Amino acid sequence: MMVTMTINQQETADFSAFLTAHNLNEWFLAKDHGAYIGATIDGAKWLKYFQGCNPDKSADFYDNARFKFGGDDFGEFFPSAAIHKTASAGGYLKLKVRPTKISLVSYKPTKFNAEGVS
């Protein structure tokens, strides 16, 4: 099973600004009380939950997170450079989580003309 999350341009810019403002060189992917990505320091936090895995918005967050990521809690850390690079380019990020691999893909959204061709 693969679980994905898209971080849009504004979210990427906000995340980069948070990391910069707090001089953080890494961010995390976690599954504990829900499943999410983010960064925290001294009570300040920037978090984005996977769909259906936010305890404040989904009564089934526990079961959803367990189904998507398994039963054990975990945390993985990543360097902030990809967030900053994508934000400076005005791009989106797609996080892909598989049982044995986590990947982060940066891309620029495309605009379609009236005929649907870019």
Buried (B, 14 or more C-beta within 10 A) or exposed (E): EEBEBEBEBEBBBBBBBBBEEBEBEEBBBBBEEBBBBBBBEEEEEBBBBBEBBBBEEBEEBBEBBBBBBEEEEEEEEBEBEBBBBBBEEEBBBBBEBEEEEEEBBBEEEEEEEEEEEE
